Amino acid sequence: MDFFLSDITEAEIKRERAKARELRQSSWWKRKCAEGVCYYCQGIVPPRELTMDHLVPLVRGGKTTKGNCVTACKDCNNKKKHMLPMEWTEYLGRLQQSEEE
C-alpha cells in the first residue's frame, strides 16, 4: 500500500516538522504530556516517553495543528506510521480478530 502523496513536497513536510518542534515547546503540549495517556491505547505512559503523532500524517497532507496532534506511546506511534485514524482502527480490529481465532 502506498501511503505517500506525490503532491506533498519535502519542503512542506520540513516546514510542518519545524512547526511540530515549536508546538512541543508550548504549554499546551506540555499539559497534554503531563496527562500521561496514549491517545490510541489509552495506556498510562510517563510524560517524557510520550511522542507527538499527527492524526493525519504529514506525508498524507496533515498539518501541525492542535487539532491534528495527539500524544502517543512510542509503540503505538511506530505501529501507526502513516495510517489515517480509520485505517488504524481497521488494523487494530484485524489484530484483535486474529488473536480471537
GUDOPA-932791 format. One record per residue: x, y, z of N, C-alpha, C, O, CB in turn; residue number from 1. Coordinates in steps of 0.2 Angstrom, whole numbers, plus 2048, in hexadecimal, padded with zeros to 3 digits. Atoms other than C-alpha are relative to their C-alpha. Glycine has a CB too. Example, Ala and Ser with C-alpha at 12.3 -4.5 7.8 and 13.67 -1.06 7.14 Angstrom:
% GUDOPA-932791
{neast->804, nnorth->7FA, nup->800, caeast->83E, canorth->7EA, caup->827, ceast->804, cnorth->806, cup->800, oeast->809, onorth->805, oup->803, cbeast->7FB, cbnorth->800, cbup->806, i->1};
{neast->7FC, nnorth->7FA, nup->7FF, caeast->844, canorth->7FB, caup->824, ceast->7FC, cnorth->805, cup->803, oeast->7FF, onorth->80B, oup->804, cbeast->802, cbnorth->802, cbup->7F9, i->2};
***
This chain:
% GUDOPA-932791
{neast->804, nnorth->7FA, nup->800, caeast->800, canorth->800, caup->800, ceast->804, cnorth->806, cup->800, oeast->809, onorth->807, oup->804, cbeast->7FB, cbnorth->800, cbup->806, i->1};
{neast->7FC, nnorth->7FA, nup->801, caeast->807, canorth->811, caup->7FB, ceast->7FD, cnorth->805, cup->804, oeast->7F7, onorth->808, oup->801, cbeast->802, cbnorth->802, cbup->7F9, i->2};
{neast->804, nnorth->7FB, nup->7FC, caeast->803, canorth->81E, caup->808, ceast->802, cnorth->807, cup->7FE, oeast->7FF, onorth->80C, oup->800, cbeast->802, cbnorth->7FF, cbup->807, i->3};
{neast->7FE, nnorth->7F9, nup->801, caeast->80D, canorth->82C, caup->801, ceast->7FD, cnorth->803, cup->7FA, oeast->7FB, onorth->800, oup->7F5, cbeast->808, cbnorth->7FF, cbup->7FE, i->4};
{neast->804, nnorth->7FC, nup->805, caeast->805, canorth->83A, caup->7F7, ceast->806, cnorth->804, cup->7FC, oeast->80A, onorth->807, oup->7FF, cbeast->7FB, cbnorth->804, cbup->803, i->5};
{neast->7FB, nnorth->7FD, nup->804, caeast->810, canorth->840, caup->7E8, ceast->800, cnorth->808, cup->801, oeast->804, onorth->80B, oup->7FF, cbeast->800, cbnorth->7FE, cbup->7F9, i->6};
{neast->801, nnorth->7F9, nup->800, caeast->809, canorth->852, caup->7EA, ceast->802, cnorth->803, cup->807, oeast->802, onorth->809, oup->807, cbeast->7F9, cbnorth->802, cbup->7FF, i->7};
{neast->7FE, nnorth->7FD, nup->7FA, caeast->810, canorth->854, caup->7FC, ceast->808, cnorth->801, cup->7FF, oeast->80B, onorth->7FC, oup->7FE, cbeast->7FE, cbnorth->7FC, cbup->806, i->8};
{neast->7F8, nnorth->7FF, nup->801, caeast->822, canorth->85C, caup->7FA, ceast->804, cnorth->7FF, cup->806, oeast->801, onorth->7FF, oup->80C, cbeast->801, cbnorth->807, cbup->7FD, i->9};
{neast->7FB, nnorth->800, nup->7FA, caeast->831, canorth->859, caup->805, ceast->800, cnorth->806, cup->804, oeast->800, onorth->806, oup->80A, cbeast->807, cbnorth->7FE, cbup->7FE, i->10};
{neast->800, nnorth->7FA, nup->7FC, caeast->831, canorth->86B, caup->809, ceast->7FA, cnorth->801, cup->804, oeast->7FA, onorth->804, oup->80A, cbeast->800, cbnorth->806, cbup->7FA, i->11};
{neast->806, nnorth->7FF, nup->7FC, caeast->81F, canorth->86B, caup->80F, ceast->800, cnorth->7FB, cup->806, oeast->7FF, onorth->7FD, oup->80C, cbeast->7F9, cbnorth->7FE, cbup->7FC, i->12};
{neast->7FF, nnorth->804, nup->7FA, caeast->823, canorth->85C, caup->81A, ceast->805, cnorth->803, cup->805, oeast->804, onorth->803, oup->80B, cbeast->802, cbnorth->7F9, cbup->7FE, i->13};
{neast->7FB, nnorth->7FD, nup->7FB, caeast->832, canorth->865, caup->821, ceast->7FE, cnorth->806, cup->804, oeast->7FF, onorth->806, oup->80A, cbeast->806, cbnorth->802, cbup->7FB, i->14};
{neast->803, nnorth->7FB, nup->7FC, caeast->828, canorth->874, caup->825, ceast->7FC, cnorth->7FE, cup->805, oeast->7FC, onorth->801, oup->80B, cbeast->7FC, cbnorth->804, cbup->7FB, i->15};
{neast->805, nnorth->803, nup->7FB, caeast->81B, canorth->86A, caup->82E, ceast->804, cnorth->7FD, cup->806, oeast->802, onorth->7FD, oup->80C, cbeast->7FB, cbnorth->7FB, cbup->7FD, i->16};
{neast->7FC, nnorth->803, nup->7FB, caeast->829, canorth->861, caup->838, ceast->803, cnorth->805, cup->804, oeast->803, onorth->804, oup->80A, cbeast->805, cbnorth->7FB, cbup->7FD, i->17};
{neast->7FD, nnorth->7FA, nup->7FC, caeast->830, canorth->872, caup->83D, ceast->7FA, cnorth->802, cup->805, oeast->7FB, onorth->804, oup->80A, cbeast->802, cbnorth->805, cbup->7FB, i->18};
{neast->806, nnorth->7FE, nup->7FC, caeast->81E, canorth->877, caup->843, ceast->7FF, cnorth->7FB, cup->806, oeast->7FE, onorth->7FD, oup->80C, cbeast->7FA, cbnorth->800, cbup->7FC, i->19};
{neast->801, nnorth->805, nup->7FB, caeast->81D, canorth->866, caup->84D, ceast->806, cnorth->801, cup->805, oeast->804, onorth->801, oup->80B, cbeast->801, cbnorth->7F9, cbup->7FD, i->20};
{neast->7FB, nnorth->7FF, nup->7FB, caeast->82E, canorth->86A, caup->856, ceast->7FE, cnorth->806, cup->804, oeast->7FF, onorth->806, oup->80A, cbeast->807, cbnorth->802, cbup->7FC, i->21};
{neast->802, nnorth->7FA, nup->7FC, caeast->827, canorth->87B, caup->85B, ceast->7FA, cnorth->7FE, cup->804, oeast->7FA, onorth->800, oup->80A, cbeast->7FE, cbnorth->806, cbup->7FB, i->22};
{neast->806, nnorth->802, nup->7FD, caeast->816, canorth->874, caup->860, ceast->802, cnorth->7FB, cup->807, oeast->7FF, onorth->7FC, oup->80C, cbeast->7FB, cbnorth->7FC, cbup->7FC, i->23};
{neast->7FE, nnorth->804, nup->7FA, caeast->81F, canorth->867, caup->86C, ceast->803, cnorth->804, cup->805, oeast->804, onorth->802, oup->80B, cbeast->806, cbnorth->7FB, cbup->7FD, i->24};
{neast->7FE, nnorth->7FC, nup->7FB, caeast->826, canorth->876, caup->875, ceast->7FB, cnorth->804, cup->804, oeast->7FC, onorth->808, oup->808, cbeast->805, cbnorth->805, cbup->7FD, i->25};
{neast->806, nnorth->7FC, nup->7FD, caeast->815, canorth->87D, caup->879, ceast->7FD, cnorth->7FE, cup->806, oeast->7FE, onorth->7F8, oup->807, cbeast->7FB, cbnorth->801, cbup->7FA, i->26};
{neast->803, nnorth->802, nup->7FA, caeast->80C, canorth->87D, caup->889, ceast->7FA, cnorth->7FB, cup->7FF, oeast->7F9, onorth->7F6, oup->803, cbeast->7FE, cbnorth->806, cbup->804, i->27};
{neast->805, nnorth->805, nup->802, caeast->7FE, canorth->874, caup->880, ceast->802, cnorth->7F9, cup->800, oeast->7FF, onorth->7F5, oup->802, cbeast->7FC, cbnorth->803, cbup->7FA, i->28};
{neast->7FE, nnorth->806, nup->801, caeast->808, canorth->866, caup->87B, ceast->803, cnorth->7FD, cup->807, oeast->802, onorth->7F7, oup->808, cbeast->806, cbnorth->800, cbup->7FB, i->29};
{neast->7FD, nnorth->803, nup->7F9, caeast->811, canorth->864, caup->88C, ceast->7FA, cnorth->7FE, cup->804, oeast->7FB, onorth->7F9, oup->808, cbeast->804, cbnorth->806, cbup->803, i->30};
{neast->805, nnorth->802, nup->7FC, caeast->800, canorth->863, caup->894, ceast->7FD, cnorth->7FA, cup->7FD, oeast->7FB, onorth->7F5, oup->801, cbeast->7FA, cbnorth->805, cbup->800, i->31};
{neast->802, nnorth->807, nup->803, caeast->7FB, canorth->855, caup->888, ceast->804, cnorth->7FB, cup->802, oeast->802, onorth->7F5, oup->804, cbeast->7FF, cbnorth->801, cbup->7F8, i->32};
{neast->7FB, nnorth->805, nup->7FE, caeast->80A, canorth->84C, caup->88C, ceast->800, cnorth->7FE, cup->807, oeast->800, onorth->7F8, oup->80A, cbeast->807, cbnorth->802, cbup->7FE, i->33};
{neast->800, nnorth->801, nup->7F8, caeast->808, canorth->84E, caup->89F, ceast->7FA, cnorth->7FC, cup->802, oeast->7FA, onorth->7F9, oup->807, cbeast->7FF, cbnorth->807, cbup->803, i->34};
{neast->806, nnorth->804, nup->7FF, caeast->7F7, canorth->845, caup->89D, ceast->803, cnorth->7F9, cup->800, oeast->800, onorth->7F4, oup->803, cbeast->7FB, cbnorth->801, cbup->7FB, i->35};
{neast->7FD, nnorth->806, nup->800, caeast->802, canorth->836, caup->899, ceast->7FC, cnorth->7FA, cup->7FD, oeast->7FC, onorth->7F4, oup->7FF, cbeast->802, cbnorth->7FE, cbup->807, i->36};
{neast->805, nnorth->805, nup->803, caeast->7F5, canorth->82D, caup->88E, ceast->802, cnorth->800, cup->7F8, oeast->802, onorth->805, oup->7F5, cbeast->7F9, cbnorth->801, cbup->801, i->37};
{neast->800, nnorth->801, nup->807, caeast->7F8, canorth->825, caup->87D, ceast->7F9, cnorth->801, cup->7FD, oeast->7F4, onorth->7FE, oup->7FF, cbeast->803, cbnorth->7FA, cbup->7FE, i->38};
{neast->807, nnorth->7FF, nup->803, caeast->7EA, canorth->82B, caup->871, ceast->7FD, cnorth->7FA, cup->7FD, oeast->7F7, onorth->7F9, oup->7FD, cbeast->801, cbnorth->805, cbup->7FA, i->39};
{neast->803, nnorth->806, nup->804, caeast->7E9, canorth->81A, caup->868, ceast->7FF, cnorth->7FA, cup->805, oeast->7F9, onorth->7F8, oup->804, cbeast->806, cbnorth->7FE, cbup->7FB, i->40};
{neast->801, nnorth->806, nup->7FB, caeast->7EB, canorth->80D, caup->876, ceast->7FE, cnorth->801, cup->806, oeast->7FC, onorth->7FD, oup->80A, cbeast->807, cbnorth->7FC, cbup->800, i->41};
{neast->802, nnorth->7FD, nup->7FA, caeast->7E6, canorth->818, caup->884, ceast->805, cnorth->7FD, cup->806, oeast->803, onorth->7FE, oup->80C, cbeast->7F9, cbnorth->7FD, cbup->802, i->42};
{neast->7FC, nnorth->802, nup->7FB, caeast->7F5, canorth->811, caup->88D, ceast->803, cnorth->806, cup->804, oeast->804, onorth->80B, oup->802, cbeast->806, cbnorth->7FC, cbup->7FD, i->43};
{neast->7FD, nnorth->7FB, nup->7FC, caeast->7FD, canorth->81A, caup->89C, ceast->808, cnorth->800, cup->7FE, oeast->80B, onorth->7FB, oup->7FF, cbeast->7FF, cbnorth->7FF, cbup->807, i->44};
{neast->7F9, nnorth->800, nup->802, caeast->80E, canorth->820, caup->896, ceast->804, cnorth->806, cup->803, oeast->801, onorth->80C, oup->804, cbeast->801, cbnorth->801, cbup->7F8, i->45};
{neast->7FD, nnorth->7FA, nup->7FD, caeast->81B, canorth->82B, caup->89F, ceast->801, cnorth->806, cup->7FA, oeast->802, onorth->804, oup->7F5, cbeast->808, cbnorth->7FE, cbup->802, i->46};
{neast->800, nnorth->7FB, nup->805, caeast->81A, canorth->83C, caup->897, ceast->806, cnorth->801, cup->7FB, oeast->805, onorth->803, oup->7F5, cbeast->7FF, cbnorth->807, cbup->804, i->47};
{neast->7FA, nnorth->800, nup->804, caeast->82C, canorth->83C, caup->891, ceast->800, cnorth->7FB, cup->7FA, oeast->804, onorth->7FC, oup->7F5, cbeast->806, cbnorth->800, cbup->804, i->48};
{neast->800, nnorth->806, nup->805, caeast->828, canorth->82C, caup->887, ceast->7FB, cnorth->801, cup->7FB, oeast->7FB, onorth->7FD, oup->7F6, cbeast->800, cbnorth->7FA, cbup->803, i->49};
{neast->806, nnorth->7FF, nup->805, caeast->819, canorth->833, caup->87D, ceast->803, cnorth->804, cup->7FA, oeast->808, onorth->808, oup->7FB, cbeast->7FB, cbnorth->804, cbup->803, i->50};
{neast->7FE, nnorth->7FD, nup->806, caeast->81C, canorth->838, caup->86B, ceast->7FA, cnorth->804, cup->7FD, oeast->7F4, onorth->803, oup->7FF, cbeast->803, cbnorth->7FB, cbup->7FB, i->51};
{neast->805, nnorth->7FC, nup->803, caeast->813, canorth->844, caup->860, ceast->7FE, cnorth->7FC, cup->7FA, oeast->802, onorth->7FA, oup->7F6, cbeast->802, cbnorth->807, cbup->7FE, i->52};
{neast->802, nnorth->803, nup->807, caeast->808, canorth->83C, caup->852, ceast->7FB, cnorth->804, cup->7FD, oeast->7F7, onorth->807, oup->800, cbeast->7FD, cbnorth->7F9, cbup->802, i->53};
{neast->805, nnorth->7FC, nup->804, caeast->7FF, canorth->844, caup->844, ceast->7FA, cnorth->7FB, cup->7FE, oeast->7FC, onorth->7F6, oup->7FB, cbeast->803, cbnorth->803, cbup->7FA, i->54};
{neast->805, nnorth->805, nup->802, caeast->7EE, canorth->83C, caup->842, ceast->800, cnorth->7FF, cup->7F9, oeast->7FF, onorth->7F9, oup->7F6, cbeast->7F9, cbnorth->803, cbup->803, i->55};
{neast->7FF, nnorth->801, nup->807, caeast->7EF, canorth->840, caup->830, ceast->807, cnorth->801, cup->7FF, oeast->809, onorth->807, oup->800, cbeast->7FB, cbnorth->805, cbup->7FC, i->56};
{neast->7F9, nnorth->7FF, nup->801, caeast->801, canorth->83D, caup->82C, ceast->802, cnorth->806, cup->7FB, oeast->7FF, onorth->807, oup->7F6, cbeast->803, cbnorth->7F9, cbup->7FE, i->57};
{neast->7FD, nnorth->7FA, nup->805, caeast->80C, canorth->84B, caup->824, ceast->800, cnorth->7FD, cup->7F9, oeast->7FF, onorth->801, oup->7F5, cbeast->806, cbnorth->802, cbup->803, i->58};
{neast->7FF, nnorth->802, nup->807, caeast->810, canorth->840, caup->815, ceast->7F9, cnorth->7FF, cup->7FD, oeast->7F9, onorth->7FE, oup->7F7, cbeast->804, cbnorth->7F9, cbup->800, i->59};
{neast->807, nnorth->801, nup->803, caeast->7FD, canorth->83E, caup->812, ceast->7FC, cnorth->807, cup->800, oeast->7F6, onorth->807, oup->7FF, cbeast->7FC, cbnorth->7FB, cbup->804, i->60};
{neast->803, nnorth->7F9, nup->800, caeast->7FA, canorth->851, caup->813, ceast->7FD, cnorth->803, cup->807, oeast->7FB, onorth->808, oup->807, cbeast->7FA, cbnorth->7FF, cbup->7FC, i->61};
{neast->802, nnorth->7FE, nup->7F9, caeast->7F7, canorth->853, caup->826, ceast->804, cnorth->806, cup->801, oeast->80A, onorth->807, oup->7FF, cbeast->801, cbnorth->7FB, cbup->805, i->62};
{neast->7FD, nnorth->7FA, nup->7FE, caeast->7FC, canorth->863, caup->82E, ceast->802, cnorth->800, cup->808, oeast->7FF, onorth->7FC, oup->80B, cbeast->7FC, cbnorth->806, cbup->7FF, i->63};
{neast->7FE, nnorth->800, nup->7F9, caeast->804, canorth->867, caup->83F, ceast->7FC, cnorth->805, cup->803, oeast->7FD, onorth->80B, oup->804, cbeast->808, cbnorth->801, cbup->801, i->64};
{neast->805, nnorth->7FC, nup->7FD, caeast->7F5, canorth->86E, caup->848, ceast->7FE, cnorth->7FC, cup->807, oeast->7FF, onorth->7F6, oup->807, cbeast->7FA, cbnorth->802, cbup->7FC, i->65};
{neast->803, nnorth->803, nup->7F9, caeast->7EE, canorth->86B, caup->85A, ceast->7FB, cnorth->7FA, cup->7FE, oeast->7FB, onorth->7F5, oup->802, cbeast->7FE, cbnorth->805, cbup->805, i->66};
{neast->805, nnorth->804, nup->801, caeast->7E0, canorth->862, caup->852, ceast->802, cnorth->7F9, cup->7FC, oeast->7FF, onorth->7F4, oup->7FC, cbeast->7FB, cbnorth->803, cbup->7FC, i->67};
{neast->7FD, nnorth->805, nup->804, caeast->7EB, canorth->856, caup->848, ceast->806, cnorth->7FC, cup->804, oeast->808, onorth->7F7, oup->802, cbeast->802, cbnorth->802, cbup->7F9, i->68};
{neast->7FB, nnorth->803, nup->7FD, caeast->7F8, canorth->852, caup->855, ceast->7FE, cnorth->7FD, cup->807, oeast->7FA, onorth->800, oup->80B, cbeast->806, cbnorth->805, cbup->802, i->69};
{neast->802, nnorth->804, nup->7FA, caeast->7F6, canorth->845, caup->863, ceast->806, cnorth->7FD, cup->804, oeast->80B, onorth->7FC, oup->800, cbeast->7FB, cbnorth->7FB, cbup->7FF, i->70};
{neast->7FA, nnorth->803, nup->7FD, caeast->801, canorth->83D, caup->870, ceast->7FF, cnorth->7F8, cup->7FF, oeast->7FA, onorth->7F6, oup->7FF, cbeast->800, cbnorth->801, cbup->808, i->71};
{neast->800, nnorth->807, nup->802, caeast->806, canorth->82B, caup->86C, ceast->806, cnorth->7FD, cup->804, oeast->80B, onorth->800, oup->804, cbeast->800, cbnorth->7FF, cbup->7F9, i->72};
{neast->7FA, nnorth->803, nup->7FE, caeast->811, canorth->81E, caup->874, ceast->804, cnorth->7FE, cup->7FA, oeast->801, onorth->7FE, oup->7F5, cbeast->7FD, cbnorth->7F9, cbup->804, i->73};
{neast->7FC, nnorth->802, nup->805, caeast->81F, canorth->819, caup->86A, ceast->7FE, cnorth->7FA, cup->7FC, oeast->7FF, onorth->7FA, oup->7F6, cbeast->808, cbnorth->7FF, cbup->802, i->74};
{neast->802, nnorth->806, nup->803, caeast->818, canorth->808, caup->866, ceast->7FA, cnorth->801, cup->7FB, oeast->7FB, onorth->7FF, oup->7F5, cbeast->7FE, cbnorth->7FB, cbup->805, i->75};
{neast->805, nnorth->7FF, nup->804, caeast->808, canorth->80E, caup->85F, ceast->802, cnorth->805, cup->7FA, oeast->800, onorth->804, oup->7F5, cbeast->7FA, cbnorth->804, cbup->804, i->76};
{neast->7FE, nnorth->7FB, nup->806, caeast->810, canorth->81D, caup->855, ceast->804, cnorth->7FC, cup->7FB, oeast->803, onorth->7FD, oup->7F5, cbeast->805, cbnorth->805, cbup->804, i->77};
{neast->7FC, nnorth->804, nup->805, caeast->81C, canorth->810, caup->84D, ceast->7FC, cnorth->7FC, cup->7FC, oeast->7FD, onorth->7FB, oup->7F6, cbeast->806, cbnorth->7FC, cbup->804, i->78};
{neast->805, nnorth->805, nup->803, caeast->80E, canorth->804, caup->849, ceast->7FC, cnorth->804, cup->7FB, oeast->7FA, onorth->802, oup->7F5, cbeast->7FC, cbnorth->7FC, cbup->805, i->79};
{neast->804, nnorth->7FC, nup->804, caeast->803, canorth->812, caup->842, ceast->803, cnorth->802, cup->7FA, oeast->800, onorth->802, oup->7F4, cbeast->7FD, cbnorth->806, cbup->804, i->80};
{neast->7FC, nnorth->7FD, nup->805, caeast->810, canorth->819, caup->837, ceast->7FC, cnorth->805, cup->7FC, oeast->7FB, onorth->80B, oup->7FE, cbeast->802, cbnorth->7FA, cbup->7FB, i->81};
{neast->803, nnorth->7FB, nup->805, caeast->807, canorth->822, caup->828, ceast->7F9, cnorth->7FF, cup->7FF, oeast->7F6, onorth->801, oup->7FA, cbeast->804, cbnorth->800, cbup->7F9, i->82};
{neast->807, nnorth->802, nup->801, caeast->7F6, canorth->81B, caup->82B, ceast->7FB, cnorth->806, cup->802, oeast->7FD, onorth->80A, oup->807, cbeast->7FE, cbnorth->7FA, cbup->804, i->83};
{neast->806, nnorth->7FB, nup->7FE, caeast->7E6, canorth->826, caup->82C, ceast->7FD, cnorth->7FD, cup->806, oeast->7FD, onorth->7F6, oup->807, cbeast->7FB, cbnorth->802, cbup->7FB, i->84};
{neast->803, nnorth->803, nup->7FA, caeast->7DC, canorth->823, caup->83C, ceast->7FB, cnorth->7FB, cup->7FE, oeast->7FB, onorth->7F6, oup->802, cbeast->7FC, cbnorth->806, cbup->804, i->85};
{neast->804, nnorth->806, nup->802, caeast->7CF, canorth->818, caup->833, ceast->804, cnorth->7FA, cup->7FE, oeast->802, onorth->7F5, oup->7FF, cbeast->7FB, cbnorth->803, cbup->7FA, i->86};
{neast->7FC, nnorth->805, nup->802, caeast->7DD, canorth->80E, caup->82C, ceast->803, cnorth->7FC, cup->806, oeast->803, onorth->7F6, oup->806, cbeast->805, cbnorth->802, cbup->7FB, i->87};
{neast->7FE, nnorth->803, nup->7FA, caeast->7E4, canorth->80C, caup->83D, ceast->7FB, cnorth->7FC, cup->804, oeast->7FD, onorth->7F7, oup->807, cbeast->803, cbnorth->806, cbup->805, i->88};
{neast->805, nnorth->803, nup->7FD, caeast->7D4, canorth->807, caup->844, ceast->7FE, cnorth->7F9, cup->7FD, oeast->7FD, onorth->7F4, oup->800, cbeast->7F9, cbnorth->804, cbup->800, i->89};
{neast->800, nnorth->806, nup->803, caeast->7D2, canorth->7FA, caup->837, ceast->805, cnorth->7FB, cup->801, oeast->804, onorth->7F5, oup->802, cbeast->7FF, cbnorth->801, cbup->7F8, i->90};
{neast->7FA, nnorth->804, nup->7FF, caeast->7E3, canorth->7F3, caup->83A, ceast->800, cnorth->7FD, cup->807, oeast->801, onorth->7F7, oup->808, cbeast->807, cbnorth->805, cbup->800, i->91};
{neast->801, nnorth->802, nup->7F9, caeast->7E0, canorth->7F2, caup->84D, ceast->7FA, cnorth->7FA, cup->800, oeast->7FB, onorth->7F5, oup->804, cbeast->7FE, cbnorth->805, cbup->805, i->92};
{neast->805, nnorth->805, nup->800, caeast->7D0, canorth->7E8, caup->849, ceast->802, cnorth->7FA, cup->7FD, oeast->800, onorth->7F5, oup->7FF, cbeast->7FA, cbnorth->803, cbup->7FC, i->93};
{neast->7FD, nnorth->806, nup->803, caeast->7D9, canorth->7DC, caup->83E, ceast->804, cnorth->7FC, cup->805, oeast->804, onorth->7F6, oup->805, cbeast->804, cbnorth->802, cbup->7F9, i->94};
{neast->7FB, nnorth->803, nup->7FB, caeast->7E6, canorth->7D9, caup->84C, ceast->7FC, cnorth->7FD, cup->805, oeast->7FD, onorth->7F7, oup->807, cbeast->804, cbnorth->806, cbup->803, i->95};
{neast->804, nnorth->803, nup->7FB, caeast->7D8, canorth->7D6, caup->858, ceast->7FD, cnorth->7FA, cup->7FE, oeast->7FC, onorth->7F5, oup->802, cbeast->7FB, cbnorth->805, cbup->803, i->96};
{neast->803, nnorth->806, nup->803, caeast->7CF, canorth->7CA, caup->84D, ceast->805, cnorth->7FA, cup->7FF, oeast->803, onorth->7F5, oup->800, cbeast->7FD, cbnorth->802, cbup->7F9, i->97};
{neast->7FB, nnorth->806, nup->800, caeast->7DF, canorth->7C0, caup->84A, ceast->802, cnorth->7FD, cup->806, oeast->803, onorth->7F7, oup->807, cbeast->807, cbnorth->803, cbup->7FD, i->98};
{neast->7FF, nnorth->802, nup->7FA, caeast->7E2, canorth->7BF, caup->85C, ceast->7FA, cnorth->7FB, cup->803, oeast->7FC, onorth->7F7, oup->807, cbeast->801, cbnorth->805, cbup->805, i->99};
{neast->806, nnorth->804, nup->7FE, caeast->7D0, canorth->7B8, caup->85F, ceast->800, cnorth->7F9, cup->7FC, oeast->7FC, onorth->7F5, oup->7FF, cbeast->7FA, cbnorth->804, cbup->7FF, i->100};
{neast->800, nnorth->806, nup->804, caeast->7D3, canorth->7AA, caup->852, ceast->804, cnorth->7FB, cup->802, oeast->804, onorth->7F5, oup->7FF, cbeast->801, cbnorth->802, cbup->7F8, i->101};
***
